[in-house]
Amino acid sequence: MSVTGLFAPWGLEARDGLQFAVNQINSSGGVDGRKLQLFVADDQSQPAAGIDAFKRLTEQDHVIAIGDVIDSDVGVATARLAEAAQIPYFMSKAGASEILTTSSRYTFRTCLPAAQEISGAYIQYAASKHLTRVGAINADYAWGQAIGSGLQTAAAQYPSVKVKTEVAPVDTTDFTTYLRGLSGSNPQLIMATGHPLGTPAIVVQSQKLGLNVPCDRAGLPVSVDRQGRRGASLWPLHRHQVHARRQPGVPESRPGVPESVPQDHFFDDDALASYAVVNIVAQAIRSVGADPVKIASFHANTFNIPGFAYPRRGRRGASCRRRGWRSTC
C-alpha cells in the first residue's frame, strides 16, 4: 500500500487495519497454531515503485497473499503480475475498471465498487431527481479516467442528463480554473469522486465561487476528510466511513471503540476492508492450508465481516440498516 506519496492517508489506514487483524488473530492462537506475519511494502503511490514492492513481497518475502492497493495506477501496473505469480491480490481503493477482467483469478477488489458502477449510480440518481446538468472534476490518472468514461457511458442511457467534465492533475490543490469551466453549464450537481485527493478543496472552492449546488465527496480517510469539513456543507452521497466496532472479548474504552484504538481515531473503511482481507485469508488457510493457489480458489464463497452493519436514518426519518460487511468473490 501507499505508506508515502499522494495516497498515503488511505494506505496508512489500510496498513493499520491489516495489522489490527493480524494482532487479533495471533493473540487468539494464530491460524491452526501458526502465527501470521505482516510484511509492509511501500508503493509510494507510483506504478514503478508498486512493481518493485510486489516483486519484493513475492520473490524475497515469499508472502502467501498481498493487500491492500489504494492507487489505481499501481493496481493497473501490478494486477497482471499477481495473475502470473498466482498469488491472491486484494485491491481496496484501486477501482479503475481495467484492473479486473473476466480472466482474473487471483485479483480481488474489496470495499470500493468499480469506477463504472459508481458513475452509473450517480447518473441514475441524477435522473431520478430530474437533474439535467451534472459537472465533474476528475483526476488525470486511471481512477479519474475510469470515472469519466463511466459517466459518459451511463449518461448515454439517460439522454436527459448532460455531463460536463474537467480533468485536473492528480496533485493539484487549486481547482478554480476547472470549477469555472463547469460553471458555464450551470451544474445542478458537482461530482468530486473522480478526484479523491482534491475533494475537500473542490467542495470549499466551489462554494467560494458561488456554485452553491450539492457537491459529492469521495470516500476519504479522517485525516483528509476533516480538511473539507471546515466552513463547507458536504453532500455525502457516497460514504462508508464508520466508527470502530468492538469485537467480542475486546474491552471498550468508550462505546463502540476497541481499547487499542486511539480515542480520537475512527476505524476507517479502508482499515475495515483490510481487516476483512486478513480474516478472509485466515479462513481460507484453515480450509486449504497456506498454498496461495488454493487460497485464491474461494471465488464461490461469501464472507460476512461485522463492521458496516449499523442503523441509519434517512432524511425523512425512514429507518434502514445496512447488511454486515459482505465480500462475494
C-alpha positions in Angstrom: 0.0 0.0 0.0 1.0 3.7 -0.1 2.8 4.4 3.1 4.2 7.5 1.4 3.1 9.5 -1.6 -0.2 11.1 -2.5 -2.3 8.3 -1.3 -0.6 7.7 2.0 -3.6 8.8 4.1 -5.6 5.8 2.6 -2.6 3.5 2.7 -1.8 4.1 6.3 -5.4 3.2 7.3 -5.2 0.0 5.2 -1.9 -0.9 6.9 -3.4 -0.4 10.3 -6.4 -2.5 9.5 -4.1 -5.3 8.3 -2.0 -5.1 11.5 -5.0 -4.9 13.8 -6.4 -8.1 12.3 -3.0 -9.9 12.4 -2.6 -8.9 16.1 -6.1 -10.0 16.9 -5.7 -13.4 15.2 -2.3 -14.0 16.7 -3.4 -13.1 20.2 -6.1 -15.8 19.9 -3.5 -18.5 18.9 -3.0 -17.8 15.3 -4.2 -19.9 12.4 -4.1 -23.6 13.2 -1.4 -22.8 15.8 0.7 -20.8 13.4 1.2 -17.0 13.7 0.6 -14.6 10.9 3.3 -12.2 9.9 2.7 -8.9 8.1 5.3 -7.5 5.6 4.8 -3.9 4.6 6.0 -2.7 1.2 5.5 1.0 0.2 4.4 1.6 -3.4 4.9 5.3 -2.9 1.8 5.9 -4.9 3.8 5.2 -8.0 3.4 2.3 -10.5 7.2 1.6 -10.8 7.6 1.5 -7.1 4.5 -0.7 -6.8 6.0 -3.2 -9.2 9.2 -3.2 -7.1 7.2 -3.7 -3.9 5.2 -6.5 -5.4 8.4 -8.3 -6.6 10.0 -7.9 -3.2 7.0 -9.4 -1.4 6.7 -12.4 -3.7 10.4 -13.1 -4.5 12.1 -12.2 -1.3 9.5 -12.3 1.5 7.5 -15.2 -0.1 4.2 -14.0 1.2 1.0 -16.0 0.6 -1.3 -13.1 -0.2 -1.0 -9.4 -0.8 -3.2 -6.4 0.0 -4.2 -3.6 0.1 -3.7 -1.5 -3.0 -5.1 2.1 -3.0 -3.7 3.8 -6.1 -5.4 2.7 -9.3 -2.3 3.4 -11.3 -0.5 0.9 -9.1 -3.3 -1.6 -9.4 -3.2 -1.4 -13.2 0.6 -1.9 -13.2 0.6 -4.8 -10.8 -2.6 -6.8 -11.3 -1.2 -8.9 -14.1 1.8 -9.7 -12.0 -0.5 -11.3 -9.5 -2.1 -13.4 -12.1 1.3 -14.6 -13.4 2.6 -15.2 -9.9 -0.6 -17.0 -8.9 -1.0 -15.2 -5.6 -4.1 -13.7 -4.1 -4.0 -9.9 -4.6 -6.5 -7.5 -3.0 -7.5 -4.0 -4.1 -9.1 -1.7 -1.6 -9.5 1.7 -3.2 -8.0 0.8 -6.6 -11.2 0.9 -8.6 -10.1 1.6 -12.1 -12.2 -0.7 -14.3 -9.4 -2.3 -16.3 -7.7 -3.8 -13.2 -10.1 -6.7 -13.1 -11.0 -8.7 -16.2 -13.1 -11.7 -16.9 -10.0 -13.8 -16.8 -8.8 -12.5 -13.4 -8.5 -15.4 -10.9 -6.1 -14.0 -8.3 -7.0 -10.4 -8.2 -9.9 -9.2 -6.0 -11.5 -5.9 -5.1 -12.9 -5.2 -1.6 -14.6 -2.1 -0.2 -14.8 0.2 -3.2 -17.0 -0.7 -6.2 -15.5 -0.3 -9.7 -15.5 3.2 -11.2 -18.1 2.4 -13.8 -20.5 1.2 -11.1 -20.1 4.3 -9.1 -20.5 6.6 -12.2 -23.6 4.7 -13.2 -25.2 5.1 -9.8 -24.6 8.9 -9.8 -26.2 9.3 -13.2 -29.1 7.1 -12.2 -29.6 9.2 -9.1 -29.5 12.5 -11.0 -32.1 11.2 -13.4 -34.3 10.0 -10.6 -34.2 13.5 -9.1 -34.9 15.1 -12.5 -31.4 16.8 -12.6 -30.3 17.5 -16.1 -26.9 19.1 -15.6 -24.0 17.3 -13.9 -20.5 18.6 -13.6 -17.5 16.5 -12.6 -13.8 17.1 -11.9 -11.7 14.0 -12.5 -8.0 13.4 -11.7 -5.7 12.6 -14.6 -4.9 9.0 -13.6 -6.5 5.6 -14.0 -9.3 6.1 -11.4 -10.3 9.6 -12.7 -10.2 8.4 -16.3 -12.4 5.4 -15.5 -14.9 7.7 -13.7 -15.0 10.0 -16.7 -15.6 7.1 -19.1 -18.2 5.6 -16.8 -20.1 8.9 -16.6 -20.3 9.2 -20.4 -21.4 5.6 -20.8 -24.1 6.0 -18.1 -25.3 9.3 -19.5 -25.9 7.7 -22.8 -28.6 5.6 -21.1 -30.2 8.8 -19.7 -30.4 11.3 -22.5 -32.0 13.9 -20.2 -28.7 14.1 -18.1 -25.9 16.1 -19.6 -22.4 15.7 -18.1 -19.7 18.3 -18.3 -16.3 17.1 -17.1 -13.0 18.8 -16.3 -9.7 16.8 -16.0 -7.2 18.1 -13.4 -3.7 16.9 -12.4 -3.8 14.4 -9.6 -1.7 16.5 -7.3 -3.3 19.9 -7.8 -4.9 21.8 -5.0 -6.3 24.9 -6.9 -9.5 23.9 -8.7 -10.6 27.4 -9.5 -10.0 27.1 -13.3 -11.8 23.8 -13.5 -14.8 24.9 -11.5 -15.1 28.0 -13.7 -15.0 25.6 -16.7 -18.0 23.8 -15.1 -19.9 27.0 -14.2 -20.8 27.8 -17.8 -23.0 24.7 -17.9 -24.8 25.8 -14.7 -24.5 22.4 -13.0 -27.1 21.2 -10.6 -24.7 18.6 -9.1 -20.9 18.6 -8.9 -19.0 15.3 -8.6 -15.7 15.2 -6.9 -15.5 11.4 -6.6 -13.2 11.2 -9.7 -10.6 13.3 -7.8 -10.3 11.8 -4.3 -7.3 13.9 -3.2 -9.0 17.1 -4.3 -12.4 16.5 -2.8 -12.1 18.8 0.2 -10.7 21.7 -1.9 -13.3 21.2 -4.6 -16.1 21.5 -2.1 -14.8 24.6 -0.4 -13.7 26.4 -3.6 -17.0 25.7 -5.4 -18.8 27.5 -2.7 -16.4 30.4 -2.8 -17.2 30.7 -6.5 -20.9 30.8 -5.8 -21.6 27.3 -7.1 -24.0 26.6 -4.3 -25.1 23.2 -5.5 -24.8 19.7 -4.0 -21.1 18.5 -4.2 -20.4 14.9 -3.5 -17.2 13.7 -1.9 -15.1 10.6 -2.4 -14.6 8.1 0.4 -12.0 9.9 2.4 -9.9 8.9 5.4 -10.5 11.0 8.5 -7.2 12.9 8.1 -8.2 14.2 4.7 -12.0 14.5 5.3 -11.5 17.0 8.1 -9.9 19.4 5.7 -13.3 19.7 3.9 -15.5 20.0 7.0 -14.4 23.5 7.9 -16.8 26.1 6.6 -18.4 23.8 4.0 -21.5 21.8 3.7 -20.7 18.4 2.3 -23.2 16.2 0.5 -22.1 12.5 1.1 -24.0 10.5 -1.4 -21.1 8.0 -1.5 -19.8 7.4 2.0 -18.8 4.3 4.0 -16.8 5.5 7.0 -17.9 4.1 10.3 -16.8 4.2 13.9 -14.7 1.3 15.1 -16.7 -1.7 16.1 -16.0 -3.6 19.3 -15.0 -7.2 18.6 -16.2 -9.9 21.1 -14.0 -10.0 24.1 -12.2 -6.7 23.4 -12.7 -4.3 26.3 -14.1 -0.9 25.4 -12.6 2.4 26.4 -15.7 4.2 25.1 -18.8 2.8 23.4 -18.1 1.2 20.1 -14.3 1.7 20.0 -11.7 -1.0 21.0 -9.3 -0.1 23.7 -6.4 -0.4 21.2 -7.8 2.3 19.0 -6.8 5.9 19.9 -9.6 8.0 21.4 -9.7 10.4 18.5 -9.5 7.8 15.8 -12.1 6.3 13.5 -12.0 2.7 12.2 -11.9 3.9 8.6 -13.5 1.9 5.8 -10.0 1.3 4.4 -8.9 -0.1 7.7 -12.1 -2.2 7.9 -11.6 -3.6 4.3 -8.1 -4.5 5.1 -9.2 -6.1 8.4 -11.6 -8.2 6.4 -8.9 -9.3 3.9 -6.8 -10.8 6.7 -9.8 -12.6 8.1 -10.7 -13.9 4.6 -7.2 -15.2 4.0 -7.0 -16.7 7.5 -10.3 -18.5 6.9 -9.0 -19.8 3.6 -5.8 -21.1 5.3 -7.9 -23.0 7.8 -9.7 -24.7 5.0 -7.0 -25.4 2.4 -3.6 -24.6 4.0 -1.0 -22.0 3.2 -0.8 -22.6 -0.6 -1.5 -19.3 -2.4 -3.1 -21.1 -5.4 -5.5 -22.9 -3.1 -6.2 -19.8 -1.1 -7.3 -17.9 -4.2 -9.8 -20.6 -5.0 -12.5 -19.1 -2.8 -14.4 -17.4 -5.7 -17.6 -19.1 -4.9 -17.6 -18.2 -1.2 -19.2 -15.4 0.7 -17.6 -13.8 3.8 -19.5 -11.7 6.3 -17.4 -9.4 8.4 -19.0 -7.3 11.2 -18.4 -3.6 10.8 -20.7 -2.0 8.1 -23.9 -3.1 9.7 -25.1 -0.1 11.6 -28.5 1.6 11.9 -29.0 4.6 9.7 -31.9 7.1 9.4 -32.9 8.8 6.2 -33.6 12.5 5.8 -37.4 11.9 6.1 -37.0 9.7 9.1 -37.1 6.4 7.3 -35.0 3.8 9.1 -32.8 1.4 7.2 -30.0 -1.0 8.1 -27.0 -1.9 6.1 -26.1 -5.6 6.0 -22.9 -6.9 7.5 -19.7 -6.3 5.6 -20.0 -8.7 2.8 -17.5 -9.7 0.2 -18.6 -12.0 -2.5 -15.6 -13.3 -4.5 
